[in-house]
Amino acid sequence: MLITLIVLIPILVGLSILWYKGPYPPWMSFIGLLLGLIPIGYGSLHTGDISLTILPLFGSEWQFHEYTLIAAFFFTIVGATISLFITKYLNKAQIFSFCLALSSALGITMAKGYLSLFLFWEMLTLSTALIIFLDNHPDKKVGKLFLITHLLGGLALLFGIMLHYNSTGSLALIPPVTGQIWFLLGIGLKVGFVPLHFWIPATYAAINPVATVALSIFTTKAGILVLAKLFAGLDILIVMGTIMIYYGILLSLRSQQLRGILSYQHISQLGFMVVSIGAGGALGVNGAFLHMTNHMVYKSLLFMATAILLIQTNNDTPGTQKARPNLLLGLALVGTLAIVGMPPFNGFVSKAVIKYAVPNSTLQVLLTIAAIGTTLSLARFLYYGFWAKESKVTPGRMIVTPSATLSMLLLAGMTIVLGATPTFLDWLTPYSFESIYSLSSIWQALLPIGIGILLFLIFHPRFQPITNQGAPGFFGRYIHHGERFISKGITGIHQYEKYTSQLNKAQYVLLVCLMLFLLTWLVFNLDSPL
């Protein structure tokens, strides 16, 4: 009954929104979703597995343990806070889809077996795709790209599950003994492994800005959660995570859009989590979960502030906005300080734990250098997005409601509270950890941030976006200064992302072929598919 409540509460809130006549009060969805914290808190007081039997198919497919507590808690509290923001701006069907996505993420969190994991995995794909398709001004191509891409990832995951089942005869959620490459493909697509990341900038930077807020919290975080459960300590993840970190930084410095900067930084921050999972051990797992939950908080805040900015100015090009209200600028500043890892904000805590978790000093140096790049990228985002006053644009008609303001203030407060009192999270994390505040850790965080700010102050004209048809971004300005190799590499990346962001026949063919291959394999190789 306990697990049933955790998964069903968001669905019931979503149904109440559909049935409610007239505009739905945001505080009702906020309180309704927060009720999910009651069974989660009760479950945290009990150890061991909790079985749920609705049908024989689902018997003993669920569990509540330390790996699920922190994810369930923050999926619920951040989801409830986001509902305060989106309820007035999205239609009821989209809000219901958001609640369904929250339920799916919680189902993935609580899954004990591969069957229930896969069912909620695909439920998450469908519910998040509906947020795009149900928009009043939907981009059908973006929605189809998102849906087909994630269906392909789901099929890869299913094929891995079947290979694992054929070898073990069990669907218990344990690290796979065979078919690991299929698991990594399916999970890696949701997490944003390079080059499977293309759907993130193609989706987050193209749809309704408010829909981006609703979409960004669940999909990649569910992938991180499953990756930590199945592949903690896998060395190759350190390499992939490092690639993701630097790839996201480089492309965010090149991006012409505010949401493009945030989308590529999304990939970069996911890279920190992947590195931490690859490092393994108590600190590695803790670091991944801490950064996952902290990222939910500050990235939601940044996407909210950006959504308001874009709708009010009707412009998504950095450096072309009017002067912003002080409150919006302040909230964006809080999110920026959190993502760069400035103490006492929450990003500092999780990034410090990750640095302690990585296995060698070389990787620690790479993470420190990455902090400089992150600071450069977010300084560009903050300055040209929320500070520069270089042109006049026609304001939109978005009215910032009190509930939306409260939502952003709550998230801003969370970044400070979770950063200033990290031991508060000790009861939520899988393993215990001591406070990471020390003169050494603070200095290690402040040094790269200071260098990044100094570099931006010196070279900020070179980071200014080019709004004409010329070569965009920081690296494009050096094409004629001998750095042809870098410029060609950036151009090649741009062409790859341009191609993969467009829906094409190859994706349909690949989807059909993978389905036929999977079905054929099941028929001829499995005595029983379940």
N, C-alpha and C positions, 0 to 999 in steps of 0.2 A: 504493500500500500504506500510506503514511503517513497519509493522510486516512482510509482505511478503518479503521485502528486507532483513531484519535481518536474516530470515531463509534461503532465497535463495542464498545469496551471497556466503556462503561456498560451496554450491552445484555447483554453476557456476564456482568457482575457481577449484573445483575438476574435473569438466568436461573439463575445459581448460587444465588441466594437462594431461588428457587422450588423448586429441586431439593434443597436442603439439608434433611436430616431433623432435626427438632427446632429449637429456637431458634437463629437465625442470629447468630453473634458479630459485634458491631458493628465490631470492628477489621478484620475481613476485608473488609467493604464499603468501609471507609475506605481501606485499603491498595490494594484493587482499583481503586477510582476514581482514586486518586492516580497509578496507573500511566499514566493518560492524559497526565500531564505529560511523560513521556519522549518520545513522538512530537511533542508540542507544542513542547518545548524543542529537539528536533532540527530541526523545521520552522522555528523562529525563526532558525536559523543559515543558512538558505537563502533566497534572494530569488527573486522571480518566481512564476509559477503552477506548481502541481503537478497534473497531469491524473490523473483516475481513470476507468477504463473497466471497468465491470462488465457493462453492456449498452450497445448503441449509443445508447440513449435517454439515458444518463447520461454519455456521453463528454465530457470536458473541461468538466465542470460545477462544478468545485471550484477553490479557490485558497487559498493561504496567504500573507497579506501583513500589513503593519503594522496594518491596521484590524481584523484578526481575532485578533491575538496576545493583546491584553490581555483581550478578552472570553473567549476560549477558556481562558486561564490561570485566570481567576477563576471562570468557570462550573465548572471542574473542581475547584479547590481548595476553594471554598465549598460546592459540591455534596458533595464527600467529607466535609467537616466536618459538614454537616447530616446526612449519613447516620449519623454517630455518634450523633446525638440521636434520630432517628426510628426507628431499627431496632428498638428495644425497645418502642415504643409503637404503631406502625402494623402492620397485618397484612402478610404477605409480598406479596400482590397489590398493595397500595398502594406498597410499597417498589420493586417491579418497575416500577410505573407512574412512580415518581419517577426511576428510572434511565433509563426510556424518554424522559421529559421532558428529562433532561440530554443524552441523545443527540440529541434533536430540536433543542435549543438550540445544540448544537455543530454540527449540520448546517446550521442557519440561519447560524451564524457563518462557516462555510467555503463557503457557496454562492457560486458564480460566475455562475450563470444563474437566471433567473426560475422555470424549471421545478423545479429542485431546491429553490429557496427555498420555493416554494408547497407542495411535497410535505412538507417538514419543518415548515412553518408549520402545516399541518393535523394533522400527526403530534403536534405540541406541543399543539394544542387537544384532541385526543382523549386523550393521555396525562395531561394535567393534569385533565381532566374525570373520568377514571377514579379519580384520587386521591379525589375527592369521592364518586363513586358506590360505590366499593368499601369505604367506611368501615363499621365495624360498626354504627354508628347514623347512617346517612346522612340528609341532608335532601334528598329527591328533587327538591323544587321548586328548591332552590338549584342542584343539579347540572344540572337541565334548563335553568335560566336561563343558567348559565355556558356550557353546551354550545351552545345555540341562538344566544346572543349572539355567540359567537366563530365559529360557522359562518357567520353573517351577515357578520361582518367578513372572513372568508376569501373569501366569494363576492365581496364588494366588491373585495378585492385581486385576485382572479382576473379580474374584469371589467376592471380597470385594466391588468393584464398583457396581456390579449387586445387591448385598444385600442392599447397600446404596440406589440405584435407586428404588428398590422395596418398600423401606420404605418411601422415600421422593417424588418420581416421578420426580426428578430433577437430572441432571448430572452436575450441577454447582460445581466448585471446592471449596467445603467447608469442614471443618472437618467432617468425616463420623459419622453418627448417629447410625449406626449398622455395624457389620462385621469388627470391628476395628482389630481383631486378624489377619484377612486375609490381611488387609492393612499392618500391621506391619511385617507379614511374607514376603510379596512381596517386600516392601521397605527395610526391614532389611537384606534381602539377598544381595541386591545391596550395602547397606551401610557396610555390614560385621559384623552384630550382631554375637556374639559367641552363638551357634556353627555353624552358617550359613556362617562363614567367610572362609571356607576351600578353596574356589576357588581363593582367593587372593594370598596366597603363592604358590598354585599349578600352577597358571598361570603366575604371575609376575616373579617368579624365574626360570621358565622353558623355556620360549619362547626366540626368538631372542632379545638380549638386547635393540636394537634400537626400536623394536616393543613394548617393555615394556614402553618406553618413550611415544609412541603414545597412548598406551592403558590406562595409569594410570590416565590421567587427567579428563576423563568425567564420567565414570560409577559410581563410589562411590560418586562423588560430586553431580551428578544429584539426587541420592538417598537422600543425606543430604538436598538438596534444597526442595524436596517434603516432607520430614519428618518435616522440619521446618514449612512449610505451613500448614500441617495437624495436627501435634501433639505437637506444642510448649506448654510447661508447663506440659506435662505428666510426673508424678513423676517416673514411672517405667523406663523411659529413663535414669534417673540419675544413677540408679543401673546398667543398661545394659552398659552405657558409661563407668562407673568405671571398670566394668569387662573387657571391651575391652581395656582400658588403660593398666591395669596390665597384662592382658593376652599377649598383644603385646610386652610389655617390657620383660616379662619372656622368651617368645619364641624367641625374638630377641637376647637375651643373650645366648641362646642355639644354634642358627642357625649356620650352617657350611658354608653358602654362603653369599656373599655380598648382593646379591639381596634378599636373605632370610631375612637378617637383615632389609633391607629397607621395605620388604613386611610386616613383623610383626610390624615394626614401623608405617607403613601405617595404620594398624588396630588400633594401640594405638592412633595415632593422630586423627583418625576418632572418637575414644572414647571421646576425648576432645570436639568435636563438638556435639556429642550426649548428653553428660552431659549438655552442654550449652543450647541445645534445651529443655532438660528436665527441666532445671531451669526456662525457660520462661522469660517473661517480656522483657522490652526494652533492658537491658544489655545482657540477655541470647540470644536473637535473634541476636543482634549485634555481640556478641562473636562468635556464630556459623558461621555467614556469613564471619566475618573477618578471622577466622581460616581456613575456607574452601578456601577462595581466597589466603591467605598466603601459605597454604599447596600446592595449585597448583603451586606456584612459586618455593618454595625451594625444594619440592620433585621432580619436573621436573628437576631442576638443579642437584640434587643428582643422579637421574637415568641416566641423560646424562653423567655425569662424570664417573659413574660406567660402562656404556655401552662402552665408549672409553677404559677404563681400561681393561675390560674383553676381548674385541676383540683384543687389542694390545698384551695382555699377554696370551690369550687363556686359562684363568684359572679363576675360580670363588670361590676359597677357600681363605678366609682371611689369611694373613700371608705368602703367597707364591708368592707374586708379586715382580717384580724387582723395582728398584727405579723409581719413577714417575717424569715427568716433573714438574717443580715448578708451572706452571700455572694451571695444572690439580689439583695438591695438594691444591693450593690456592682456586680454585673454590669449591672443595669438602669441604674445611674448612669453606667457607662462608655458604654453605648449611647446614653444621653441626651446626654452631653457630645459624643459623636461627631456626632450628628445636628444639634445646634445649631451646630456648627462651632467648638468650643472647641479652641484649640491646646494640646497637640501631638497631638490626635486626628485621624483621617484625614478627617473631614468638613471640617475647617478647610482642608486642602490643596485639595480639589476646589472648594470654594466660593470660595476666594481666586482660583483660576485663572479661574473663571466670571466673577467681578467684573472681572478684568482684560480678559476677552474681550468683554464687552458694549460696544456701540458708543457709548454716550453717558452722561454723568454722571447724567441723570435716572433712567435704568434702574438705575444703581448705587445711587442713593438708595432706589429701590423695593426692591431686593434687601436693602439694609441694614435697612429698615423690616420687611421680611419676616422677617429674622433675629430681630427683637424678638418678632414673633408666634409664630415657631417656638419660641422660648424659653418664652414664656407657655404654649403648648400642652403642651410636654414637661415643664415644671415641674408643671403640673396632672396629667399622666400619672404622673410619678414620685412626687409627694407624696401624692396621693389613692389611687394604686394600690399603692405599695410602702412608704409611710411612715406614713400615717394609721392609727390604731388605734381606730376609732370604734364598731365593733359586733362581735358575736360571730356566727360562721358555722360550719357544720359542715364540718370538713375532708374533702377527698376522699381517695382511696386511692393517689394517684400517688406512686410511690417514685422519687426522682431517682437514676438509675443513675450509676455512675462515668463511663461513656462519655458520658452527657448532660452531666455537669459538665465533662468534658474538652472537649467540643465548644464549650460556652459560653466556657470559659477560652481556647481557641484563638482564637475570634472576638474576644474582648476584647483578647487580645494583638495580633491583627492591626490592630485600630483604632489602637493606640498605635504599633506598629512602622511602619505605613504613614503615620501622621501625623508621626512624629518624623524619619523618613528618606525624604522624598518623592522624592529623586533615585533611590532604589531602583527606582522605577517608570519611570524614564526609558527603559529599554530595552524596556519593554512598550508605552508610549504611541505613537500614530501619529507624533507629532512630538516633537522634543526640547524640553525646557523647563528653565529654571533654577530653583533653589530659591526658593520664594516667601516664605521666612521673612525678615522685616525688621520693624523697630519699627513702621513704618507699617501693614503688613498685620496684625500682631498686634493693634495698637490698634484697627484697623477691625473686627476680629473680636470683641474683648473688649467694646467699647463697647455694641453692641446687645444682647449677652448680658447684660451688667451691668444695662442698662435693663430688659430683660425680667424678670430675677430681682427687681429692685427693685419693679417694678409688681406682680409676683405676691405678694411679701411684703406689699405695702400692701393689695391688693385681693383676696387669695386667698379670703376668704369668698364673694365674688361669683362665683368660678369653681367653687365647690363644686357638684357635681352634685345635682340635685333628684330624689329617689328616688320621689316620689309622682307623681300624674297631672298635676301642674301644668306650666306652661311650662318646658321644660328649658333648662339651659345658661346661659351668661353673658348672652347677648343677650335671653333671655326675661325676665330680671329688669328690663329697661328698657322693657317694653311699655307700662307705665302711667306712664312718665316722659317722654312726648312723642315718643319715637323710633318712631312708628308705621310710618314708611316702612321702616326697617330690619327691624322685627319682621315686617311683611307680606312683605318679601323673603325672610327666613329661613323663614317659614311656607310660602311658595310653593316654595322649594327643597325643603323637607321633603316636600311633597305630590308633587313630581316624582319624588323618589327613592323614595318609598313606592310610587308607581305602577309605576315602571320596575323595581323590585326584585321585583315579583310577576309570575310567569309568566302570560301571558294569550294569548287567541286571536289578538290582533293580531300577536304575534311569529311564530306559526305561519304566518299568512296572508302576512306579509312575507317569510318565508323561502321559501315556495313560489313567490310571485310573482317574487322575485328570481332563483330558480333557473330558472323558465320564461322570464323575460326574457333571462337570460344564454344559455340554450340556443338560443332563437330568434335572438338576435343572432349567435351563432356560426354557425348554419346558413346564414343569409342574407348574412353579411358577410365571412366568412373563407373563403378558398380552401382553406387547410389549417390546422387548429387548432394544429399543432405546426411 
